[in-house]
Amino acid sequence: MNLAMPTGPDPLRKLSEELHALAEEFRERKVTLREVMSTLGGRASGLVIVILALPFCSPISIPGLSVPFGAVILVLGLCYVAGRPPWLPRRLLAVELPPRFFRAVLEGASKFIGWIERRLHPRWAWVTGSTAIMRAHGLLVCAGAFLLLLPLGGIPFTNTLPALVVVIGTLGMMERDGVAVAAAYGILIATGVYFATFAGVVIELFDKARQWIAG
């Protein structure tokens, strides 16, 4: 995952530009992840992670996509943590995105993207100040991806919270914004509490059902 800080006075503006370009280039046909990564070039890994996680930032679940998208994000995140070039197995590179996918992402997430673009900038350098620390933060993205790929799409916010961890964490790393990275850790902790609470409720219900059946 190439998380090198972009150049220019407002580098995150390029996220919108990339999304607009992809929306135009792949407007009416399916596109594979191989084509997307080839088109994005040097920043492919980080942008692919953001693009694949953005649709899940909405409370409305997207059935059938969280598992393959989460798997792609997890593999790219692990490559970054290990200090290896971005790599995906052929099966994941062949994953097809639906027609007009990028336009739907751009339209659905435009306000969220704009909100992030206006606020991220380099700060809290002690959080993102070295390569070793940055690679350790890659585990944050991996954790969000792992939670995202769990097949729990029918449960409210089980996709939304991990997706926010991935998007905010990745963009915070790309922009060397320690505040954003710290916020992503906070969301991850809240996500863990939410998942644990839900699991506890399910276990309790199963236990009560077992006791009821046993008479």
C-alpha positions in Angstrom: 0.0 0.0 0.0 1.6 3.2 -1.1 0.8 5.7 1.7 3.4 8.3 0.8 2.2 11.8 1.4 1.0 13.4 -1.8 2.5 16.7 -3.0 0.7 20.0 -3.5 -1.1 22.6 -1.3 -4.3 20.5 -1.0 -3.2 16.9 -1.7 -6.4 15.3 -0.5 -8.3 17.1 -3.3 -6.8 14.4 -5.6 -9.1 11.8 -4.0 -12.1 13.6 -5.5 -10.3 14.0 -8.8 -9.4 10.3 -8.9 -13.0 9.3 -8.1 -14.3 11.6 -10.8 -11.9 10.2 -13.3 -12.7 6.6 -12.5 -16.4 7.4 -12.7 -16.0 8.8 -16.2 -13.6 6.1 -17.4 -15.7 3.1 -16.1 -19.1 4.7 -16.4 -21.2 2.0 -18.1 -19.4 -1.3 -17.7 -18.0 -3.7 -15.1 -14.4 -3.2 -14.2 -12.0 -5.5 -12.4 -9.7 -4.5 -9.5 -6.8 -5.2 -11.8 -7.9 -2.4 -14.1 -8.5 0.0 -11.2 -5.1 -0.5 -9.7 -3.5 -0.2 -13.1 -5.3 3.1 -13.7 -4.5 4.6 -10.3 -0.8 4.0 -10.5 1.5 4.8 -7.6 -1.2 5.6 -5.0 -3.3 2.6 -6.1 -3.3 0.7 -2.8 -4.3 3.5 -0.5 -7.0 4.8 -2.9 -8.4 1.3 -3.6 -8.7 0.7 0.1 -10.6 4.0 0.5 -12.8 3.4 -2.5 -13.8 -0.1 -1.5 -14.6 1.0 2.1 -16.5 4.2 1.3 -19.8 2.5 0.2 -20.0 0.9 3.7 -19.8 4.2 5.5 -23.5 4.5 5.0 -25.8 2.8 7.6 -27.5 1.0 4.7 -25.9 -2.4 4.2 -24.7 -3.6 0.8 -25.3 -7.3 0.6 -22.6 -9.6 -0.9 -19.8 -7.0 -1.2 -18.4 -6.6 2.3 -16.7 -10.0 2.3 -14.7 -9.7 -1.0 -14.0 -6.0 -0.4 -12.9 -6.6 3.1 -10.6 -9.4 1.9 -8.9 -7.1 -0.6 -8.4 -4.4 2.0 -7.0 -6.9 4.5 -4.5 -8.3 2.0 -3.3 -4.8 1.0 -3.1 -3.8 4.6 -1.0 -6.8 5.5 1.4 -6.1 2.6 1.9 -2.6 4.0 2.5 -3.9 7.5 5.1 -6.4 6.2 6.8 -3.7 4.2 6.1 -5.5 0.9 4.9 -4.0 -2.4 1.1 -4.1 -2.9 0.0 -7.5 -4.0 -3.3 -9.3 -4.6 -4.0 -12.9 -5.6 -5.4 -13.3 -9.1 -8.8 -14.3 -7.7 -9.1 -10.9 -6.0 -7.7 -9.0 -8.9 -10.4 -10.5 -11.0 -13.2 -9.3 -8.7 -15.6 -7.3 -10.8 -17.1 -4.1 -9.6 -20.7 -3.4 -10.7 -21.4 -1.0 -13.6 -21.5 2.6 -12.5 -20.0 1.6 -9.2 -17.6 4.6 -9.0 -20.4 7.1 -9.9 -22.6 5.6 -7.1 -19.7 5.8 -4.7 -19.0 9.4 -5.7 -22.6 10.5 -5.4 -23.3 8.6 -2.2 -20.1 9.7 -0.4 -19.5 13.2 -1.9 -20.5 15.1 1.3 -18.4 12.8 3.5 -15.4 13.1 1.1 -15.8 16.9 1.1 -15.9 17.0 4.9 -12.7 14.9 5.1 -10.9 17.0 2.4 -11.5 20.2 4.3 -10.2 18.9 7.6 -7.2 16.6 7.1 -3.7 18.1 7.1 -0.4 17.1 8.6 -0.4 17.3 12.4 0.6 15.4 15.5 3.8 14.3 13.8 4.6 12.0 16.8 1.8 9.7 15.8 2.9 9.3 12.2 6.6 10.3 12.5 8.4 7.1 11.4 8.1 4.2 9.0 7.9 1.7 11.9 5.0 3.6 13.5 3.2 3.9 10.2 3.5 0.2 9.5 2.1 -0.5 13.0 -0.8 1.7 12.1 -1.4 -0.6 9.2 -2.7 -3.1 11.7 -5.5 -0.6 12.4 -6.6 -0.9 8.8 -6.3 -4.7 8.9 -8.4 -4.8 12.0 -11.1 -2.8 10.4 -11.0 -4.9 7.2 -11.3 -8.1 9.2 -14.4 -6.8 11.0 -15.8 -5.6 7.6 -15.4 -9.0 5.9 -17.4 -10.8 8.7 -20.8 -11.8 7.2 -22.9 -9.7 9.5 -24.4 -7.3 7.0 -27.9 -7.7 8.3 -27.0 -6.2 11.7 -27.0 -2.4 11.9 -23.7 -0.6 11.8 -21.6 -3.8 11.6 -20.3 -2.6 8.2 -20.4 1.1 8.9 -18.1 1.2 11.9 -15.3 -0.9 10.5 -15.5 1.0 7.2 -15.1 4.3 9.1 -12.0 2.8 10.8 -10.5 1.9 7.4 -11.3 5.1 5.6 -10.3 7.6 8.3 -7.3 5.5 9.3 -6.0 5.2 5.7 -6.6 8.8 4.8 -5.0 9.9 8.1 -1.9 7.9 7.3 -1.8 9.1 3.7 -2.0 12.7 4.9 0.2 12.2 8.0 -2.7 13.4 10.1 -2.2 12.0 13.6 -5.5 13.3 14.8 -7.4 11.3 12.2 -5.3 8.2 13.0 -6.1 8.6 16.7 -9.8 9.1 15.8 -9.7 5.8 13.8 -8.4 4.0 16.9 -11.2 5.5 18.9 -13.8 4.3 16.4 -12.1 0.8 16.4 -12.4 0.6 20.2 -16.1 1.7 20.0 -16.6 -1.0 17.3 -15.1 -3.7 19.5 -17.4 -2.7 22.3 -20.4 -2.7 20.0 -19.5 -6.2 18.6 -18.8 -7.5 22.1 -22.2 -6.2 23.4 -24.1 -7.7 20.5 -22.3 -11.0 20.9 -23.2 -11.0 24.6 -26.8 -10.4 23.9 -26.9 -13.2 21.3 -25.2 -15.6 23.8 -27.7 -14.7 26.5 -30.6 -15.2 24.1 -29.3 -18.6 23.1 -28.8 -19.5 26.7 -32.4 -18.5 27.6 -33.7 -20.4 24.7 -31.8 -23.5 25.7 -33.1 -23.3 29.2 -36.7 -22.8 27.9 -36.3 -25.9 25.7 -34.9 -27.9 28.5 -38.0 -27.1 30.5 
